[in-house]
């Protein structure tokens, strides 16, 4: 009972933090623009060290429930331009995905699975059958938080190689979008400038296409 209450309080607290983040999103964007502008000279003089530093920071931030990684990815494009920002975004996504996956599988597996075994049973069965396609479509659509995909995959029996491949292919489009957006960070006046409906639609279509093989396999498995 105490554990259940603790989880409820944690979820309520996380919801409150996310609400505050959304309520002050405009101020966060303005702060990021000001800080990035003030730091650009330092980054230019220490490009390799800063590239590696942002890689490490992003790999940790991407496992946080708050959308810190999105901000880091935009800054990658701002500091390093579209090509190198894109490469950095892909690298930190893969590194962060692997960190979350390994941590759940080797450090938190028993604690999480014993607590949520019933809720995870069906999800784990689907991931076991179509693990690569699950990871790929989740990364493309981005409807499921990045860290949650790491957790679900870490609790399943999907192989590390398939998880990494699905992550790598799945983050390519969004990594490019963040890098391109970051290269134009100084011109943004509101958060709506960061969102391109055409890109969002393209990602949704790619994600839907990625689920088709899994659906076909599931349909064939049900046939007598």
Secondary structure, DSSP 8 states (H G I E B T S, - for coil): -HHHHHHHHHHHHHHHHHHHHHHTHHHHHHHHHHHHHHHHHHHHHTHHHHHHHHHHHHHHHTTSSSTHHHHHHHHHHHHHHHHHHHHHHHHHHHHHHHHHHHHHHHTSHHHHHHHHHHHHHHHHHHHHHHHHHHHHHHHHH--S-HHHHHHHHHHS---HHHHHHHHHHHHHHHHHHHHHHHHTGGG--SGGGT--HHHHHHHHHHHHHHHHHHHHHHHHHH--
